[in-house]
Amino acid sequence: MWYYSADATGLALIISMDELDQMWEALLSGDPARIRRVWRDLTDDESLAVLAHLKRMRDEPGWDPAQRDAAALAVNILHEQAQ
């Protein structure tokens, strides 16, 4: 299975589900180095979408507490990196 996305130029990006799973596994790993490494590889549009999703995971009900904690940690690490 493949995931299709487009960047700001409309260029289609094709990412396998395995790659997508690996990306989210790294982002939710709690490992600052892995989180930063994945973040560096995202396009601007992808990073905006990922950050918005992490914030929804952190703030909205319905997520497992461990997922919420991992998302909150990732958001904090990414905010620290931006400063």
Secondary structure, DSSP 4 states (H G I P E B T S, - for coil): -EEEEE-TT--EEEEEHHHHHHHHHHHTS--HHHHHHHHHHS-HHHHHHHHHHHHHHHHSTTS-HHHHHHHHHHHHHHHHHH-
